[in-house]
Amino acid sequence: MLAGAIRNLRKKTFYSQEAFANEINVTVGTINRWEKGKCRPNITAMKNIKNFYKNNCLMKDIINT
């Protein structure tokens, strides 16, 4: 569920995996593993994701993903 949510939210903002990785300070491989459900973001990464989407998505979009 989290893997799909990360992928959907990234796509809603029209970011590539590379651009998104640069925005939240992780590698492209990390984004790829998250989106495939092979691992989950740590606390720091989750905070960075939250800050990134704070101004780019409505909360209802995050919850309904």
Beta strands, then each sheet from edge to edge (+ up, - down):
end
